[in-house]
Amino acid sequence: MPPSRPSQSVPDDILVNMDVEFQNGLSTNQVEEAIAVIGKEIREGISAIRKVFIEALAIRKVIAK
């Protein structure tokens, strides 16, 4: 998972933006459920975090020739 990009607009209000790479072949429901769990765990871990934006990316296989 690439690092998140936290930003802070006011001292007690933190916004987290992150890209998450998901395995190919997951259903939309599986990705949505994973995003919900990630967001919930982040907010529960740090109470100052108010918003979590997660961009879902697919893992791309690179074949060296």
C-alpha positions in Angstrom: 0.0 0.0 0.0 1.5 3.4 -0.9 1.9 5.9 1.9 -1.1 8.1 2.8 -1.0 11.8 2.3 -2.4 13.4 5.4 -3.3 17.0 5.4 -4.5 19.3 8.2 -6.9 22.2 7.7 -7.4 23.1 11.3 -5.6 21.9 14.4 -8.3 19.4 15.5 -9.5 18.3 12.0 -7.2 16.0 10.0 -8.0 14.7 6.5 -6.3 11.5 5.1 -6.0 10.9 1.4 -4.6 7.6 0.3 -4.2 5.3 -2.7 -4.8 1.6 -2.0 -3.8 -1.1 -4.6 -6.2 -4.0 -4.7 -5.6 -7.3 -6.3 -7.2 -7.8 -9.7 -10.3 -10.0 -9.7 -11.9 -8.6 -6.5 -15.6 -7.8 -6.8 -16.9 -4.2 -6.4 -18.5 -5.3 -3.1 -15.1 -6.7 -1.8 -13.3 -3.5 -2.7 -16.1 -1.3 -1.1 -16.1 -3.4 2.1 -12.3 -3.2 2.3 -12.4 0.6 1.9 -15.1 0.9 4.6 -13.0 -1.2 7.0 -9.8 0.8 6.3 -11.6 4.1 6.8 -13.2 3.0 10.0 -10.0 1.7 11.5 -8.1 4.9 10.7 -10.8 7.1 12.2 -11.0 4.9 15.3 -7.2 4.9 15.7 -6.9 8.7 15.6 -9.9 10.7 16.9 -8.8 13.9 15.2 -9.2 12.4 11.8 -12.6 13.5 10.4 -12.4 12.5 6.8 -10.7 9.6 4.9 -10.6 9.6 1.2 -9.4 6.3 -0.4 -8.7 5.9 -4.1 -8.8 2.3 -5.2 -6.2 1.2 -7.7 -5.7 -2.1 -9.4 -2.4 -3.9 -9.2 -0.9 -4.0 -12.6 1.4 -6.8 -13.6 4.5 -5.7 -15.5 6.1 -8.3 -17.7 9.7 -7.8 -18.5 10.8 -8.8 -21.9 
